[in-house]
Amino acid sequence: EVCKTFPDDISSIAIHPSGFHLLLGFSDKLRLFNVLIEDLRQYQEFPIKSCKQVKFSNGGHLFAAVNISNIIIYSTYTFEKLGVLISHTALVKSVCWSPDDLKLASAGIDGAVYEWSLQGYSRVEENVSRNVHYSCVVYNQTGSGVVACGDDRKITELIKSSTSRELNTPTSRVQQLLLTNGDKILIAGTMEGTVSAVVWGSEGVVKEGTPVAVAEGITALGVTKDDCILFVGTEDGMLFQFDIHLMEHGEVMGVTPEDPANFLDVVLVTRADMEEKTAAMSDLESKIGEIQVQSEYKLHLHDQDWNDKTKKMKEEMEAGRVAAEGRFEALRRRKEQQELEAVEAIQNMERAHMKAAEELESLYEKKLAIEAQRYRGLLHEKEDLECSYEEQLEITKSKYNSVILKLKGEYEAKTKEQQDGYNRLRDELANTKAQFEEFVQQQDDDHEDEMLRIRQHHAKALEEEQETVVTLKSQSAIMRRRFETHRNEMEQLKGTLKKREDEIKAANERADEQDRQVLMLKSDIRDREQTIDNKEKRISELRMKAKELEKIKFVLDYKYKELKKEIEPKETQILHMKEQIKEMDEELERDVRTNHALGQALNDKTHKIDNLNNEIKRQRANVLEKERVIQLFVTDLEKLVTEIDPAYWRDAIRQLYRTYVKKGNKEAGSRDVPDSMDEFARQREYMERSLNTLKKRALKNEDAVQVNNQKKAMENSLLIDELNALRREKRLLESKVSELTSEMQTMRRSRKVPTPSGTRDSPAPAELARSRAGSMRGESPATTPALGSARPATQSGSGKLVRGNP
């Protein structure tokens, strides 16, 4: 099995007849992949965006790709664009190659079915029905005609641009067709999710079979070469496999199975993979040899140790057996004695138990009699309490009614009394005002009359007048206070009366509002009852679908378990190979580290060898120079020896001393320092180069670590954002579920609990508004997720391609 995941959605797919190549359509390009033993490797790209249909020829040397309304023909091996077929005016839905690969048939939603010749890339046959949207077209085995289907609920056979025969399908809309080898059976897949097999034949006899329900929307059909197995692909990402059995006279016809030797057991691999596998196999073979030698040696040592241990254990077991036999005899005697003691103890316990049981039985009978008598007394007491409670309840009701009547009478009497007091106070106020005015007038007259007497009797009249003024002031203050008190009481009475009138008006408005709410709630209750009936019908339908999906899940689980059992040995083998690969990787890392260390040591040695070669060259130059000097000295010495004059010897010897002895000492002294300085410079240059190399390596490591940290930080931020989004979605869903639950509970209570007037209890206005909002928000999601949750999990948006057994 080869599995590869792509970041983009896959819009079309085509497999080469050899099985080694694969064409995949993406949103940006059409790509060709080589199918390797463990991978799908991209080999070529074609500039076709969102290719919906692509198909290899029967020979595999050509392939046709649909670009909206155009069909482009490419060479599979040179990738050359051979031609473009242009005639359709709308999207091309299906293409099909003839058996000899010389013609191509196409059908589109423009109602046209064209047949093209690939010799001149021109149109040779056509059939156009403007009111039909064709979805599939297939060639028959001879290539003389095509069979097409569309949204007109017909299956039509076209031969030389004319209709040869038609098959009506009034109950379903066919969108996929497949003719088996020999044109014996026509298989049709419908949009409703059913698959039908029709006995087609070349002689024109059509016999339709019973349709089989699969899933919603058949998108692809495929059959094996021997016409024994049918593969069906659906819109929800499911792949179904069916066995095809031909019936003759009510019996299943036998089918000769294909010889497995006829199939090629060949896969594509790269040369690098083969070399890597070969090297790995050689390493593993050498390791296996070493392991075999080590295992044989360890096995020999183990056998020796085992023989020694076995001999020793036999001796220990024999000694233990003798000791165990002695202990067994002692334990057997002890067991017999304990059995006798246990029998006596059991008999004593049985006697004591019987006696205790009899005593407990008599005791419980007495207690039961007492409790029964107590129960009867409590029952009578309960009946008495019920009677007294009912009497007390009646008394309380009558008393409550009398109290209400009494309070109402008192309130009316009090209101009437207050009104009378108000009228009386108003009359008193008017009388008091008249008396005061009359009194003031009289006082004024008396004052004018008594002015003369006051002048005569000043002292006496002044005292009398002062007393009179004080008396009048006190009376006036008393009258003012009484007047203010009466006025405040009148204002309070007016305010109380106004409040009572406002309360009566508000009570009338509330009564009207409640009547309107009652009418509105009654209509809402009827609407909700209808909604609940619809939802219950929907729930029953979803339950039926859930049962069907559970059956499908059971079948898929059974197949999954069988496949898992078949895969388990391979998984163990894969784990074993992964462990071996891990060990080999560790050994390879050790070898790489060793080779790296050896490379550094080799570089150091090479550098030292270069320094030594340079030193040898300098030494050789010094030797040559010294040999030259020695040759000159020998020549000068021969001249001196051949000379006869002794006076010449003295000057010549001095000259030889100055020339060779002093000059040699100077040159030797001047050469010592440059040699050591050159060596120091060379060492310093080597250390600087090593330091620069280490700096570059450290900078690269820092950059790699920084890039890795940034990548991890970005991944962590993305994961945190996804987690926060999932949490918010979870909270939203929980709130919707709680709202729907409360709404259902409220609606059920409103249906079940009747009101005294014959209608159901209505929820409060706030609850009604909340339930309305919840129903408006959650009615559609409440049904859709229930249907989606019962479906099997499929991949509907990811570009994942899987090749292997279905």
Secondary structure, DSSP 8 states (H G I E B T S, - for coil): -EEEEESS---EEEE-TTSSEEEEE-SS-EEEEEEBSS-EEEEEEE--TT---EEE-SSSSEEEEEETTEEEEEETTT--EEEEEE--SS-EEEEEE-TTSSEEEEEETTSEEEEEETTTTEEEEEEE-TT--EEEEEE-TTSS-EEEEETTSEEEEEETTEEEEEEE-TT--EEEEEE-TTS-EEEEEETTSEEEEEE--SSS--EE---EE--S-EEEEEE-TTS-EEEEEETTS-EEEEE---EETTEE-------GGGS----B--HHHHHHHHHHHHHHHHHHHHHHHHHHHHHHHHHHHHHHHHHHHHHHHHHHHHHHHHHHHHHHHHHHHHHHHHHHHHHHHHHHHHHHHHHHHHHHHHHHHHHHHHHHHHHHHHHHHHHHHHHHHHHHHHHHHHHHHHHHHHHHHHHHHHHHHHHHHHHHHHHHHHHHHHHHHHHHHHHHHTHHHHHHTHHHHHHHHHHHHHHHHHHHHHHHHHHHHHHHHHHHHHHHHHHHHHHHHHHHHHHHHHHHHHHHHHHHHHHHHHHHHHHHHHHHHHHHHHHHHHHHHHHHHHHHHHHHHHHHHHHHHHHHHHHHHHHHHHHHHHHHHHHHHHHHHHHHHHHHHHHHHHHHHHHHHHHHHHHHHHHHHHHHHHHHHH---HHHHHHHHHHHIIIIIIHHHHHHHHHHHHHHHHHHHHHHHHHHHHHHHHHHHHHHHHHHHHHHHHHHHHHHHHHHHHHHHHHHHHHHHHHHHHHHHHHHHHHHHHHHSB-TTSSB----HHHHHHHHHHHHHHHHHHHHHHHHHTS----SSSEEEEES--
